[in-house]
């Protein structure tokens, strides 16, 4: 079903009927026709519209933040931050699109040689619920500025956010079809990918979703970008600044109730500082409050869906049965909604769900290691490879860990977070391709070589 189930109450607030095959056909045709006009629209005109969109979001950010909180449960104060980040994406690409898409002159034996970046066509974005605006904007804004049109297949539990995105483009004066919303159930997405009018596809989501979409896209020889899950390591070495590391670990792990791909899923501690870190970490965790996300005093809201809470509880329970030690929390909270206690678990080893699987919720996993080499080995012992952070003061260690970590992003003495100026994406089963930065706008372009004799 495509419906809003309020995570705070568990109540169904809105149900949307999936589009019929005729409605899907009509919308894909509109997106296709719009592309042929949009690609001829000057970059300056495209930028002007995105600037208008930025101003509109700034004026209406509380409305959209409230919608995000209602549909997926993040504290309202943090949802404001999500809309502000969406605005920053608009502003960054408005400022830099001309530079990023400029012809690149190449010196050869001919009169003139250069590379130009042409749009590909209609791009399908299959987007997640955890950041229902920002995740869309980071893919969509550079894609349309490059001259493509964008078809949005959003997660089925955030239909109002999905519809709001299409509507805001209309309100800001974009040509009809530049951004098109599709209410399509997951099982029917393959038919959309296979449609000849779809030139390429971008996915942010689970490993399972990514594999299915990549398989279909590959079958039809279509470009795809995959931003999938993470089991990110937060490595604290013996010489780290413990007080700073603890505060950032708590903040990074519990942002969005732990429902972020780049949230630190495994906190790896050198044995010399493990007790000190653990004591301080649990003390900080105890200060956090769980509850109504519209209450400004609340730090952690509910999980987005009941099935996600059930899976998280199963991961914790099975790991404890296998020998993990529960330090704090570890249970579903009573009452309405999909709340789970903020949880800390240590003595985690390979073979436990909390080690082997991505943990999407307010559960912190602490792992103690004997030395730097073991820390690196544990960090890389996963089929995922999105990002990692390392806490140390020594340049030699910094250089070693940067090179040896098998991930797409490494942050030193700072928790990982996306930055519109830097390319974002992973390796291994965390996906391929990049969003954000210059690379993000070039992913869905035809890199065309031109030679004039």
Helices and strands as residue ranges (DSSP letters): E 2-5, E 12-16, H 21-38, H 43-72, H 76-100, E 104-105, E 112-119, E 122-126, H 134-145, E 149-153, H 159-171, E 179-181, G 186-188, H 189-194, E 198-204, H 207-219, E 223-227, E 232-236, H 242-254, G 255-258, E 264-270, H 274-285, H 306-321, E 325-328, E 343-346, H 353-356, E 363-369, H 372-380, E 384-385, E 387-391, H 395-404, E 409-412, E 427-428, E 431-432, H 437-442, E 445-452
